[in-house]
Amino acid sequence: MKARRRLVQCPPKAVRSNRGARAAAFGLVTACMTAMGAASPNAAEKCMPAAGRIASVEGSVEVSIDAGSIWRPAVLNELVCVGALVRVGANSRALVALANESILRLNEHTVLRMMPPVKTETWLVALVRGVIQFFSRQPRGLQVSTPYVNASVEGTEFLVQVDSKRTAVSVFEGVVAMTNDQGQIKLTSGESGQAEPAQAPARTILARPRDAVQWAIHYPDVLDGLADRSGRSAGSLPPAVQEAIALFHRGDISGALARLTPAAGETVAADEAALRAVYRAAILLSVGRVTDARTALDAARTEAPKDDGLADALAAIISVSQNDRAAALTEARRATEAGPRQAAPQIALSYALQASFELEAARDALLKAVAVEPDNALAWARLAELWLALGNVREARRAADRAEALSPDVERVQTVRGFAALAEIRTRAARAAFERAITLDPASPLPRFGLGLAKIRDGALEDGRADIEVAVGLDSERSLLRSYLGKAYYEERRETLAGRQYNIAKDMDPADPTPWFYSALLKQSENRPVEALSDLENSIRLNDNRAVYRSRALLDSDRASRQAGLARIYNDLGFSQLGQNEASRSLALDPASASAHRFLADTYAGVERREIARVSELLQAQLLQDININPVQPSMGDKRLNITAPAGPTRPGLNEFNSLFERNQVRLDVTGEVGNHSTYGNEAVVSGIYDQFSLSAGQLHYSTDGFRRNADITHNVYNVFGQAALSPEVNVQGEFRRRSTREGNLRITFDPEVYFADDNRDFNETMGRFGLRVSPSASTDIIASVIGDDQRENGLGYRIDGRIWQSETEILTRGQSWNAIAGAGGYRQDENAKVDGFPGRFDLDADQASVYAYGNVELPTDFVWTVGLAYDDFEQANLHHQKVSPKLGLQVGLNDWLDLRLAVFHTLKPALLADRTIQPTQVAGFNQFYDDTEGTTAWVYGVGLDARVASALHVGFEYTHRSIDEQIYDLTTERLNGDSREEDTARVYAYWTPHRFWALSAEVVYDVYDAGQGANSIVLNQVDTLSAPVSVRFFHPSGFFSTLTTTPVYQDSNGNFDDEEGSDTFVLVDAAIGYRFPKRRGQVSFEVTNLFNSGIKYQDDTYRTFGNESTVSPYSPERAFIGRLTLNF
């Protein structure tokens, strides 16, 4: 054993020096390898740890452990020892995965020697001749030795070609140092170099370096006869073609090509000659010989000018794989015209259409394919693939079953069965199908990709990522695989590697929104929100102008990514109106999108008078979502907790630490904060996924003495949320929430000294909720919600007891350019109040039944119309409303930089004791639900204009008018009386990102509340408020951020009491600084409001806000500071 160890270690010193003659060095290595082989004839079976493994075999691939004396065929997944040689024959390819995670893609006529490591974690390979594409993720994890130069790698992708005259290196990403005795050069991304005997390495110019790896691209099958390894599908083909296919399936590719070439003196009919040429081209494509394949296709067209479309079908596949969409569509359509009774042209057309993101049209092409050839297993498998891409698991399963019944020995059949099982969270079955697909076709990247996703879903992130790396090695030019590899690195918190993959994907396919979307999430997590916004806007532009990501993955529904905290980008920058616009547009285009609802809910965080809308959008997001790891925060699920911290970089939402893969895992998020006025708070949420189940449990505690006597608040909130995917079509969920609140008199008026020193309020709530989502088809969802809520409130001189049962159901359906929502709800509120000084108890019971229907249609393009109608039957005390409420909205993209929003609608405030509903909360971006009293009706008119006047500058204007008939309960008469109110709000905003580190926002908001003279004594007559916040925010990639906000405020109030009368002007300055921890581990921040302790006179919104919670001023009456720490595990 000792002697063997000594032999294995013999080369490093000689190889490391690289200063002697290259031939002498190679001779020494060869001699050493010979000694190794003699000492260890069975090293392939015994070497541990191995240098790597054979991950893919195509054609003639051989291994030698005795320096080339004896060669034997390589076996898929066999280990490769240090010292072994790998040889790839003509018309063949291989892939070797090294032990240090490097991937080596070997072309034909290549000989590779596995050398001992030069140091820990740095592997050495010797390329004797041929071509290898290298993928090395470990910094300085790989060195390549060739006869004329050595290549030292610093985490990169590059190509090395060795022939008898030179060594050439092309770098696609990263840095490679080319070194020999005559000199050294360093090549970076996009550069090439070469070295000749006794010559120093020199740079060379290649116009398109990636053209050198066209041999490594995967070209999918379109010919059922070639794809079916059982031979059944080839039964009707000419004998020579059948024999060639049999040789191909045995791995004798050269023999197959030879059999398709007419022998000397052999006479072949034109049709058969053309068919032979087509199959010859298909076999050549299977090993990346694209130039020779094109020659064969030209020969096929020459032999049979009026062929059946097979030649053009293969030509279309070449164009698809090389990302030439226009040519692919032209060739595929020409193929379908030439061969209307052939499935292969329709299969090729499906690839061309899918590459152009026309998934429905691609599916239709495959429906034609199975119609003309119902026994074509490959066509059925492709149809299953497209059904999955469209989200129709049921139809995908049926098509996959049909394909397997026809021929289980087609790789694509097993692959789609794997993805169908994965969609149903049957990971064991998925892995078995993917593994079988790999044995049928080791060169196909899709089953490797699926196997990686299945392993990640089971919680084996590292193993799954390794499989996705192999998939990329098998088809390095596919943008989508790059994006998913970046996602895997993101999950491993290897952000640098993730960013590189996203950048490569962007370059490979500039029309794909996927890498831009993931890149935006990555940059936001790295404290780069300005750059994140730029990437997100590119994703929106490429994604049918939708901010919410629609997965372009072939078969992965990408459910986890859809829960990403998109709103965080806008909130960090202070661009809240821009975020609301994008979210509302996304909802108009797809109201069944859980992530669009969550997006809008998050943009409403910290926005005044949006609390009912916020928790309602959160409820809808929960009902529509798939199981996921994102926690349900106690602080987000309750309305108006009055925890005075605005949304922004200092208050992270826990869903911004999201996982981009749905996988079995457990996660813990903890937040703690402390400040003056004896302020203390903590929130902890533990969440987890296991197979079809997800669960989260959280608690929140917050307490403060407040800015004055009797302005204290204490909250304790607990919640448990569970969800189960009973099938891909059926999800159920349940939530239990308990809240206990004690607070003093929080109201602020124009006289700071006027308040109730003994006005304390105790509020206790217990809520249970059951939710259901059924998706009978890919275009239809049905959701249902049942809420039971029990509330008890005690205050100064009163007690209120209430209980509500609220049941709602909604159906959402969608087509290509339209969608529709229809729903109904019943609300029963049992509430009574005891008021000191009045006998008995006051009956506040309310009943309501509601039905509604909304439609959104894009007609013409960029004109999104919203039309709706609601009917409410509301009864409380003496009031009985039976109201029909019409809704009309329009969102128009006037041009590339200007959008118009218009809306007019009627509303009736429902009896929402639980303060949430599944009804649409907005029309064209204008809010429908305000904190009015139950039964209040209003007409709402809105207009908005949003412009992107430069790439870094957004400006806009919004005006809303509400004509309100508000219901006020009169204790003396025990009747509801209606009072008319008018509200007008005008907003002008400007958002600017002058530099990738800086964001500036400015707004002017003018708000007028007019109740008229002689209004009810509990409300004010008129309040005019003008504010103009200006914020400057700084973000550095190192993690540091800071904000500075100046807010001038003017208010004039006309009320019924002295403390409600007056006007005041003041200016407040708020500041914050913080640090975001690397690798999404959390952040720490310190913020100060009212930095200069300016005195203010201000009337808060108590006069027009009704509910179970008090309303606090958005402005701090005196200096307050708070430190906050958030950790993610």
N, C-alpha and C positions, 0 to 999 in steps of 0.2 A: 504493500500500500504506500509506503514511504517513497519507494522508487517511482511509482506511478505519479505521485504528487510532484516529485522533483521534475519529471518529464513534462508535466502539464505546465509548469511555471517557467520553462526554459526560454521562450521567445521574448518576454517583455523588454528586457534590456536592449536587445538588438533592435527591436522594432521602435522603441521609444527614441533612440538616438536619431534615426533618419538622417545621418550625416555622411554615411558611406555611399558607395555606389548602389544604385537601386537594384541592379541585377543581383549583386552580392547579398543584399539584405533579403531579397526574395528567395535566394538559394538557401540561406540559413533557415528561414522560416519553413521552407519545404522540407529540409532535412529534419527539422524538429518535428514537423507533422508526421513524417514517416516513422520517426521513433515512437511517437504517441500511438500511431495506429498499430505498430507491432506490439507495444506493451498492452494495448487494450483493444482487442479485436471486437468486443461486443460493447463498445462505449455508448452506442446509440441507445442501448437498453439500460445501461448502468450509470450514465453520467448524471450526477446530481450535485449542485444545481446545474441545470442545463443552460446553454447559451441562448436558447430560444426554442421555437416550435414551428413546424410547417403548418401554416394556417390556411393555405389554399394551394391546390394542385390542379393545373390545367395542361393536359397533354403529357409530354415526356419530361418528368422531373425526377432526378436521381440524387442519391446521397452516397458519399463515400467516407468511411472512417479510417481509411488506410492510405491517405494521400493520393487517392485516385487509382490504386491498383485494382480495386474491386468496387464496382458500382451496383447499387440496387435501387429499385423504384422507391420513391418517397411515398410515405403513407400520410394521409390527412391527420393533422394534430400530433404527429410523432415529435418527440423531443430531438433537438439537434445538439450534439455535444460540442464542447470546445475542441477545436482541431478538425472538425468535420468539414467536408466540402459539399456544396450544393451545386448541381449542374442542371441547367434548363436547356432542353433541346429545341430544335426548330419548331416553329408554330406552337409554342408553348409559353406558359407564364407560371409564376409561383408567388406566394407571399410568405414571408418569414416574420414572425413576431418575436423580437428579442426579449430577454428577461427583464431588461430595464425599460420596457414599454415602447421602445422604438419599433417602427414598422418598416420593412424592406419589401418593395415590390420589384420583382425580377422579371426582365423581359427575356425573349428567346436568346439563345446562344450566350448565356451568362454563366460564369463560374464564380462562386463565392466561397471564401474560406472563413470559418468562424474562429477568430483568434482569442487568446486569453485576454481578460480585462487588463488594461494598462494601469488602472487604479480602481479603487472602490467606486462603483456606480458609473464607471466609464468603460464602455465596451469598444473593442477593436474588431473591425471586419476588413478582410482583404479582398478586394475586387480584382480578380485575375484578368477577366475580360467580360465584355457585355455591358448591360445597362441596368442600373438600379435606381428607383425612386425611393428616397429616404424620408422618413417622418420621425423626427426626434424631439420629444417634448421635454426631456430632462436637460437643463443647462449643462453643457460640456459632458453630456452623457454618451457621446459617440465619436469615434474617430474612424476614418476610412483610409486604408492603405491601398495604393495602386502602384503599378510599375514606375510611374513618372512623377507622382506627386502624392502627398498626404493631404487629407481634408480633416480639419478640426472643426467640430460643430458646436454651436452655442444655441441649442434649442431652435430647430429650424426644419424647413422642408427644402429639399434640393435633389438634383439629379446628377448622377455620375455616369459617364460613358467612357469605356476603355477599349481601344483597339490596338493594333500593332504599331501605330504611329503616335498616339497622343492620349492624354486623359483630358476630358472636358467636364466642366462643372457648371451647372446653372442653378441659381438660388431663387426659389419662389418666395420664401419668407424666412427672415432671420439673418444670421451671419455665418459664413463659412470661411475659414482661413486655409488657403492653398499654400503648401510649403514643400520645398525640396532644397537640395544643397545649393542651388543657384539663387534662391530668394523666396519671398513670401508676398502674397497679396491677400487682402480681405474683401470678400464679396458680400454685398448686402442684397436685399430684396430686389429682384428684377435684373440682377447683374449676372454675367457669365464670364468664365475664364477657361484657359486651357494650358496644358504643359506638354512639351515635346521632349524627347531625349536630350539631356545635357542643356536644356533651356530653362530659364526662370519662368514661372507661371506668368501669364499675361492676360489682361482683360480682352474679351471679345464682345462684339455687338450682335445681339439677337433681337429682331424686331418683336417677336412674340415667343418668349421663352417657353410658355406652357404648351406650345404646339409640339414640343419634344416629348410630351407624355400622352399624346393621343393614343398610343398603344396601350395605355393603362386604363382607358375608359371602359366602362361596362356598357354593352349594347344589348338591351333586352330582346328576348325572343318574340317573334311574331309568327313563326312557322310552327304549327302544332306538331308536325312530323319530327322536327328536330328537338323540340322541347320534351316530347313524351319518351321517356327512357324505356318504357315497356315495349316499344316498337309497334304497338297497335295502330297508332295514327299514321304510320308510314306504309301500311299494307297496300294502299292503292297506288303507290309511287313506282316508277320504273325500277327494275332489279338493281341496276347500278347505284341508284340513289338510295335504295334500301340498304344495300351493302355498305355504302359510305356512312350512312347514319349509324349502323351497327358498330362500325369501326370508331366513329366519333364517340359513341357512348362508352366504348371500352377504353377511351383515352388515347387512341392511336389517331391523332389529328392529321399527321402527315400522311398516314395510310388512307384516311378518308378523303383528303384532298386529291391524292393520286388516283383513287378509284373514280373520282368525278371527272378526271382528265381523260379524254378519249385516248385509247391505246393506238399505237401506230397501225394504220390501215383499218381502224374501226370506223364504221359508218354509223352516224347517229342522226336521227331525224331532228329537224330544226326545233320542234317543240321540246323534245327531250334534252337537246343541247342547251336550250335556254333554261330549262328547269335545273339541269346540272349546274349551270353557271350561277343560278340563284342560290342553290344550296351550298355551292362552293363559297359564294360571298358570305352567306350566313355563318358558315363554319369559320371563315377567316375573321369575321367580326367577333366571334365568340372569344378569340384570343387577341383582339385588338389590332389586327392587321387591316386597318381601314383603307389604306391606299390600294392594297391588292384587292380588297373587297370591292372598291369602286371600279377597278378594272374588270372584275368579274361581272359586275352589274352592267357595265357598258357592253360586255360580250353578250350578256343575256338579251339586251335590247336589240343588238345587231342580229342575233339568231332569230328572234321572234319579235319584230317591231310592234305587232299588235298582240302583246302578251296579256296575261290575266292580272296585271297590276302588282305582281310580287316584287319585281325589281324596284319599282317606285316605292313600294311599302318599306323595303329595306333601306332605300335611300332616305326616306323620311325618318327612320330610326336613327340613322347616322346624324342627320341634321338636328334631331331632338337632343341627342346625347352631346352634341357639340354646341348646343344652346343657340342654334340658328332657327328661331321659331317661324319666321316668315317662310323660309325654304321648306321647313318641315310640313307646314300646312299645305303649301302648293303641291309638294310631291305626294303627300298622303291623299289629297283630294283627287289628284290625277290617278292615283292607284285605285281609288274606289270607283272612278269612272271606267277604268279599264277592266276591273274585276268585280262587277257588282254582285256576283254569286260567290265571292271568296271572302272568308273571314279575315285573312291576314291584312288586307288593305284597311278594313275597319278597325282592326286592332292598332295598326300604325296610326290611323287617324285619331284614335283615342289618346295615344301618347302625345301627338302634336297639339290636340286641343287642351289636354291637361297641362301641358307646358305653358300654354297661354292662359291658364287659370279658368278655362271654360269647362268646369266639371260636369255640368248638366249635359252639355253637348257631347262631351267625351262618353258619358254613360249611354246616351242615345246611340252613338256609333257602335257601342258594344252590344246593345240590344239588337241592332241590325246584324251584327256578326253572329250572334247565337241563333238568330232567325234563319240566316242563310246556311249556317253549319251548326245544327243543334247538337252534334256529337263532338264538337271541338272543345276539348277540356281547357285549353289555354284561353280561349275566348270567354268561357264561363268564369275562369279564375280572374281574368282581368275585369270582368263585370262585377264580381264580388269586391274586387279592389276599389272600384269606383263607387259602389254602394257604400263602402266603409268611409271613403273620402267625403261622401255627402252625409254621413252620419246615420245611415239607415242600416243598422246592425242586423235587423231581421231579414231584409232582402239579401244582404251580404252573406248571411249564413246559408240561405237557401241556394244562392248561386254557387257558393263554395262546396256545399254538399253535392250539388249536381256535377261540379267539376271533378270531385273526388270519385264519385260513382263512375264517371267516364274513364278516368285515368288517375290513380293516386301517385303515379311516378312522374308527375310534372312538378318541377320546383315551385313554380308560381302557385300551383294548387295548394301545396303544403304551406307556403308563405301566407297566403290570404286566410287559410284556416287558422294559422297562428295569430294573425292580427284580429280575426273575429273572436277567438277565445280571449285574447288580451282585452278587447273591448268589453267583454263580459266578466272581466277580472278572474278568469280561469287560467292563472299563470302556469300551472303545471302542464295543462294541455297545450298552452301556447308554446312553451319551451320545447315540448316534444315535437310539435309540428315544425318549428323553426329548425331544430336540430336535424330532422329528417330532410327538410329542404336543403340544408347545407350539404348533406351527404349526396343529394341528387345533383347539386350544382355548387361546388365550393367557391366558384368565382362570382356568384351573385351577391351583391351587397345588401339587398333588401332583407333576406332572412337573418343576416348578421345584425342588421339594424334592429329588427324585431326582437331577436334574442337579447340584445342589449337592453331594450326597453322592458322586456319581461323580467330580466334579472334586477333591473333598477326598481321595477314595481314591487318585487319581493324584498326590497331593501338592500340588495347586493350592489351598491352603487359602483364600487371600484371594478368589479367583474363586468358589470353592464357597460361601463364606459370603455373598457378594453375591447369589448365586442364592437362598439360603435367606431372605435379607432380602426379596427380591422375593416369595417364597412367602408370607411373613408379611404383606406389603403386600396380597396378593391375598385373604388370609383372616386378618385380624388377630385374630379371636376364637377361633382354634383353639389350645388349650393346648399340644398336642404340638409344633406348629411353633415356638412360643415356646421350649419346652424345648430343641429342637435348635438354634435360633439362639443360645441361651445357651451350649450346648456349643461351638458354633463360636467364640464370643467367648472362651470358656475356653481353647480351643486356641491362640488368638492372644494369650493372656495378658492379655486385657482383662477382668479380673475384675469390675470395677464394672458394665460392661455385661452381663456374664453374670448377675450377681446380680439385676439389674433384670428381665431376661427370665424368670428362674425365679420371681420374685415375681409378675409379671404372670400367668404360667401357673398358679400356685397360686390366684390370685384367680379366674381364668376357670373352672377346673375343680377344685374342692376335693377331688374324689374320685380324681383321677389321681395315682398315686404317683411318676410320672416326675420332675416338677420338684423334689419333696422329696428324691429320691435324688440328683439332680445338685447340688442346693443343699448337701446334706450334704458331698459331695466338695469343692465349692468352699470351703466354710467351713473344712473341715479344712486345706486348702492355705493358707488365710489365717490360720492359727494361731487358729482359733475352734472348738476341738473341742467345747466345751460346747454351742454352738449347732448344731454339726454333729450331735451325738448327738440333739438334739431333732428335727431334720429327718429324720434316719435313722429314728427311732422312728415318726414320722408316716408315712414311706414304708413301713415294716414293717406298720403298722396298715392301710394302704390296699392292700397288696400280698399279701393272703391270709396275713398274719402271717409273711411270709418276709423275712429280712434281705437275702437275695441278690436283686438286682433281676431281675425278669422283664420284658423289654422290652414296653412297650405300643405301640411304634411299629407303624404299619400294615404297613410292608414292610421296615423296616431291622432286622436281627437284633440290632443294637447290641452286637456282639461285643466291641468294645474296652471299652465301659463295664463289661461283666461282669468284667473283670480288675482293676477298681478296688481300691485298697487299703483295703477297708472296715475291716479289723482295726485299721488305724492309728488310727481314731477312739477305739476302746476302749483301745488300748495307750497312747496319749498321755495319756488320763485316768487310767490305772491301773485300769481297770475290766475286767480280763482275764477274770474268771469270767462277767461279763455277755456279753462277746464270744463266749466258748466256748459259752454256752447258745444264743445266736442262731445261731451257725454250725452247731451240731449239729442244731438244729431244722430249719434250711434243708436240711441233708443228708438228714434223715429224709423231708422232703417231696419232694426232688429230688436223689437221689444221683448223677445224671449231670451236675450243675452244676459246671463247672470252677471257677467263682468261689466256690462254697460250700466246695469243698475248699481253695482257696487262702486263703479267709477263715479256716478252722479252722487251717491250717498257720501262718498269721501270728499268730493268737491264742496259739498254743503257744510262740512265740518267748520265750525266757527263763523258761519254766515248767519246774520241775524234773521229771525223769523222764518227759518227753513227747517225747524226741528221736526215737525210732523212729516214733512217731505223726506228728510234725511232718514228717520227710522223706518218710514214706509219703503223707501228704496232699498234699505238694508234688508227688510223682511222679504221683499221680492227677490233680491239677490240670493238669499238663503234658500228660498223655495225652488228657484230655478237651477241652483248650482249642483254639480256633481260632488261626491265626497271629496274633501280636500283637507289639507293640514292647516289652512289659515284659521287662526283662533277667532272665537267670538268674544270680543272684548266687552266686559261689563260696562265700561265707560262709553262704548259706542251704541249699545243696545237700548239705553235709557235716554229719555228726552230731557233736556235742559237740567243737567246736574249742577250748573252754575260753577263749574271748575274753571276759573278765569284764566285760561291760557288759549290763545288763538291757535288755529291750525298753522303749520309752518315748520321750518327746519328744527325748531326746538321741541316739538311734540310729534315724534314719529308714530305712525300707525303701524300696528304689529303686522299687518298684511304686507308691508313693504319689505319685510324680511322673508318674503315668500319663497317657497320651493317651486322650481320650474318643472319638476317632475312629480307626478302622483306616485308615491311610493310608501311602503310600510315604514313608519318611523314615529318617534315621539319627540316632541318639541316643548321647550319651556321658555316663556317670555316673562320677564320681570321688569317692572318700572317702579322707581321710588323717587319722591320729591320732597323737598323741605324748603321753607321760606320764612319770612318774617310774619308777624301776626300769629305766631304759633301754628304755622301752616305745615301740615304733614300729610303725605299720601303715599299709597302703594297699590299696585295692581299686579296680579300674577295670573297667568293663564297657562295651563298645560293642555296640550292637544296631541292627538295621535291618529294614525291610520293603520288599520290592519285589514287587508283584503277588502271586503265590501263594506267595512264599517269605519266611521270616523266619530271621534268624541272629543269634546273640549269642556273644560271646567275652569271657572275663573272667579276671582274675588277682587273687589275694589274697596279700599278704605280711604276716606278723605276727610280731613277736619281742618278748620281754621277758625280763629277768633274774629277774623274780619277786620275791616278798617276802622270800626268804631264799636262802641258798646252795642250789644245785641245784634251784631251783624255776623254772628257765627254760623257755621255750617258743619254738619257731620253726616257723612254718607257711609253706609255699608251695603254693598251690592254683591249678590252671589248669583251665578248662573251656571247651568249645565246644558249642553247642547249635544245631541246625538243624531246621527244620520246613517241610514243603511241603503245600499243599492241592492234591492231585491232582484233586479235584473237591469239590463241596459235601458229598459223602457220605464221602470218603476223605481222611484226613490221615495223613502219615507223619512221623516225627521220629527224630533220632539225637542222641546226646550222648556226648562223650568227656570224661573227667575224670581228672586226675592230681593226687595229693596227696603231699607229702613233709613229715613232721613229726619234729621232734626235741624231746624234753622230758625234764626231770629228774623228781625225785620230788615230785609235787604233792599227795600225800596229807596231810591234816590230822587229827591225833588230839588226845586230851585233853592230851598232853604236847607242847608246841610244839617241844621240843628233840629229840624222837625222830623221826628220819627217816633215810633212806638217802642219805648224801652222795654215793655213787657210782652210784646207781641211775638210769641214763640209758636212754631208750627211743627207738629209731628206727623210724619207721613209714612205709612207702611203699605207695601204692595206685595202681593203674591200673584204671579202670572204663570199659567201653563199654556203651552201652545203645541198643536199637532199640525204637521204639514205633509202634503203629498204632491208629488209630481209624476204624471204619467205622460209618456211620449209615444202615442200610438203610431206615429210615423215620423220621418226625419223633418217634416215641415209643420208638425203640430205638437203642441205641449198643452197639457191641462194641469193647472195647479189648484190646490185647495188649502185653505187655512182655517183652523178652528182655534179660537182664543178664549180662555176663561181667565178673568182678571178680578181679583178681590182687593179693594182699597179701603183704608181707614185713615182719616185725617182729623187731627185735633188742633185747633188754633185758639186765639184769644176770643173767647165768647162764642165759639161754635164747634160743632162736630159733624163730620160728613162720613157716611158709610155708603159704599157703592160696590156694585158687582155688575160685571158685564159678560155677556156671551156674544161672541162675534164670529160668524161663519161666512166665509167668502169662497167663491170658486170662479175660475177664469179659464178661458180657452184662448190660446194664441196660435195663429196659423200664418203662414207666410208663403209667398211665391217669389218669382224672380225679381220683381220690382214693386211688390206690394206686401202688406201684412195687415192682419186684422186682429182685434182683441174684443172679446165679448165676455161679460161677467155679471155676477149677481151676488148680493150680500144681504145678510140679515143681522141687525144689531139690536140687542135688548139690554137696556141700561136700567138697573134697579138701584136707585140712589135716593137717599133722604138726608135731610140736614136738621140739626137741632141748634137753634140760635138763642143765646141768652136774651131774656126779656120778651120772648115770644112763646106763647103756649104751643104745646104739641111739636110735631116734626113736619118739616116741609117736604112734600113729595116732589122729587126731581126726576122721576122715572121718564124714560124716553124709549120709543120704538122707531125703528127705521127699516125700510126695505128699499134696496137699490138695484137697478139693472142699468147696464151701460154697454155701449159698443163704440169702438174707435177703429178707424182705418187709416193707414198711412200708404201713400202711393207716390212713386217717383215718376212724374209725368209733366213735361218731358224730362229729359236727363237734367239733373241738378235742381229740379223743382220738386221738393218733398212736401206733399200736402197732408195735413192731418184733419180728418173730419170725424166728429164724434157726437154722440147723443146719450144723455143720461136721464133716468127718471128716478126720483126720490120721493118716497112717501114717509114723511117725518111727523112724529106726534110727540109733544111734550107739554104737560099742563094744558093751557087753553089753546096752544098753537098746534095747528095741523096743516103742514105744508104738503102739497102734491105738485112737485115742480118738474118740468122738463127743462133740461139744461143743454143747449147746443154748444158744440165746440168746433172751432175752425182755426187752423194754424198753417203757416207756410214758411218753409226754410228754403231760400234760393241762393245758389251759388251764381251770382251775377257774372263773375269772371274768376280768374285764378286767384285774385287777391281781395275780392269784395263779396260779402255774404249779407243777405237781408233776412230778417225774421219778423213775422207778423202774426198776431193772434187776437182773437176775440172769443170769449167763452163765458158761460154762466156757471156758477158753482153754488152748492148748498153744503155747508159744513156738517159732516155726518156726526153721529153720536159715537165718537171714538174715545171712549174712556181709556182704552189702551193706547191711544195716540198713534195708531199705525193701521194701514190698509194696503190691499194689493191693487187698488185702482190706480190708473196712471196719475202721477203727481204733477205733471207738467204738460203744456201744449206749446210746441215750438220753442221750448226753453223758458217759458213763463210759468211760474209756480201757481198751482191750483189750491194748495192747502196752507192756510194761515192759522194762527192760534186764536181764532175767533170763538165766540160762544156757539154751542150746538144750535143748529137751525138757522144760523146766519146765511143769508144769500148775498151774492155779489155778481155784478158784471165786471169782467176784467178785459182791458184793452192793452195791447202791448206792441211795441215796435222796437226793433234793434237793428243796428248796422255795425258790422264787424269787418275791419279791413286789415290786411297785412300789407302795409305800404312799403316795407322793405323786408329783407330776409330776417332781420333781427328786430323789427318794430311792428307791434300790433296796436291798433287803436280802435275804439268803438264807442258806440252810444246806445243807451237803452232807456226807454220810457215806458212806465206802467201806470195805468189809471184803474182804480177800483171804486165802483159805486156800490156801497154796502148797505144792506138792511140788517142791522145787528139786533139780536134778541137779548134783552136785559130782564132778569127776573126781579120782580117787585115783591119784597117780603110782605108788605102790608096788604097787597091784594092777591098775592100768590098767583100772579099772572106774568106771562112773558109779554113785554112790550117792545115793539120794533122802533129803532131809531136809525135815521139815515146818517151815513158817514161818507166822506170822500177821501181817498188817499191817492196821492200822486208822488211817484218816485222817478227822478231822472238821474242817470248815471253816465258819466263820460270817463273813459279809461285809456291809459296808454301804458304799454308794456314794452320794455326795451332791454335787449341783451347786447350791449356794446362790445363785450369781451367774454370769452368762455369762462372767466372767473366772476363776472359781475352781472347782476340783474337789477333793473330799476323799474319800479311800478309807481304810477300816479293815478289817482281817481278824484273826481269831484262828484259828490252825491248830494242831491237836493231832495229832501223828503218833506211833504206837506200832509198833515192830518187835519181834516176839517170836519168837526161834528156840528158846526153851526152854533149860534148863540142860544143859550137856554137849554143846552144839552143836558142829558141825565147827569146828576150830580157826581156819579162815580167815574165819569170820564171828563176829559178836558175838552174845551171848546175848539181850540186850534193850536197846533204845534208845528212850527217851521224849523227844520234842522238842515244846516249846510255843513258838510265836512269835506276835507280835501287831504286824505292821507298820501304821503309820499314816502316810499321805502327804497333803501339801497341795501342790496344783499351781496355778500361776498362768499364765494365757495372755492376752496383750494383742493386739488386732487389729493393732497396729503391728508385731508380729513377735516381741516379747520373751516369753520364758517362763522359768519357774523351778520347781524342785521341792525339797521338803524332806521327808525320810522318817526316821521314828524307829522302830526295830525292837527291842523287848525280846525276848530269847531265853532260854529255860530248857531245859537238856538234862541228862538223866541216862542214863549208859551203863554197862552191865554186860558186860564182855568177858572174853577169855581171857588178856589180857596187861595189864601195869600201865598202859601208855599208853592203853588202851581203857577204863579204869575211872574213874569219878568223875562229878561233876555240876558245873554252872556256870550262873551267870546273868549276862548282860551286856546292855548297851544300845548299839546302834549308831545313828549319825546320818549320813545321806548327803544330799548337796545337789548341785544342778546349776542352771546358768543358761545360757541360749542365745538365739539370735536366728534366726528364719526369714526368709530373704531374700524380697523381693517377687517376684511372678510365677513362683513355683515354681522358683527358680534354685538352691535348696539351703538349707543352714543351717550355723551354727557353734555349738558348745556347749563348755562346760567343766564337768566334774563331779568331785566328790570323794566317795570312799567312806570310811567310818570316819573322819569328819571330826575327831573328838577323839582319834584314835589309841588307842582303847580296846583293852586286851588281852583276848583271848578264849581260851577252852578249848572246843573244839567237835570233834565227831566227824563227818566228812563222810560221804557216801553210798557210799564205796568198798566197804563191807562187803556191800552188797546190789545193787551195780551191776556188771554184767559186760559186757565188750565189748573192742573194740580200742583204746579211748581211756580216759584217766584221767578221774576225776571230781574237779572242784574244788568247794570250799565256796562256797555262795551269799553268804557273809559274808567280807569282807576282813579278814585278821588284823592289818593295820596300815593306816595312812592311805595312800591311793592317789589320784592325780588324773590326769586325762586330758583333753586338748583334742581336739576332733574337728571336721573341716570336710568337708561334703558339697556337691558342685557338680553341677548338671544342665545339660547343653547340648543 
